[in-house]
Amino acid sequence: MEDLTLKEEKFLTALMLAPTMSEACERVGISRRTAQRYMAKTTVRSAYRKMRNQAMEQATSRLNSVAVDAVEVLTAIMNDTKISP
């Protein structure tokens, strides 16, 4: 995020963690209009897209790593005759 200001970086971090843009704005002490100006910049949008993609890749990787174990546990439960359906 070399082309972003410190305030823009803080906003994007808050935006990744907050459920809404308004809450992200509150967390970093900026107005919604300032956030909209930030998001109008190509560099900010690009950095946000990159952050979201990285978060999705991490989540997908984590899901892939536990999926096999989850299937094994569910299969064991499903095949356990001592457990009622």
N, C-alpha and C positions, 0 to 999 in steps of 0.2 A: 504494500500500500504506500509506495514511495511517492506518489503524486498527490496524496491527500494531506490536508491539514490535520493537526492533532484533534481539532473539534470534529472534523468529518469522521476520522477514525473512531473516536469515542461514540459518535452517533451511530455508526454502522455496527459497532459492537453491541450497543444497547438495543438496536433494532433486531439483531439476531437473537437476543435474549428476551426481549419484551413481547407480550402477545399482540400489542398494537403499536402503530407508529406514534400515537399520542402518548402512550406510556414511555416509549423510548425517548421522546422529546422531553418529557418530565424528568426522566432519569439523568439526562445530560444538561438540562436547564436551557433548552432552546425552544423557540416557538415552532408551531407546526409549519408556518410559512417558511421559516429558515430551513426546516427539514425538506420541504418541497423544493427549495432552491438548491440544496445539496443534491437531491435526487435528480434534478434536471441536468446536472453535470455528467458528462460521459464517463469521466474518471471515477466518480462516486458510484454510478450505476454498475460499471464494470467491476469495481472492487466488491460491491455488494453481491453481484452475481457469482463472482469467484468464491466469496465466503459461503454463500448458500450451496454451491456445488461441492465445496470441500466438506461441509456439514453433511450433505446427503451421501457423499462417498464414505465418510466415516460411519454413518448410521448403517449403510448397506453392508459395509465390511463387517461391522459388529453383528448384524443379523445373520450374515453368511456364516460367521464363525460359531454361532450358537445354534443354528438351524439343525444341524445333524444331531446334536445332543437332545434338542427339543423333540425331534421326531422319535428318537430312541426311547425317551421317557414316555411319550404319548403312546407309542406302540406297546410298551411294557404294561402301561395302565390298561389299555384297551384289551390286551390279551390276558390280563390277570382275572382268573375265575373267581377269586375271593371278593372282588369288587362288584357291587351290583350296578347295573346300567342305569 
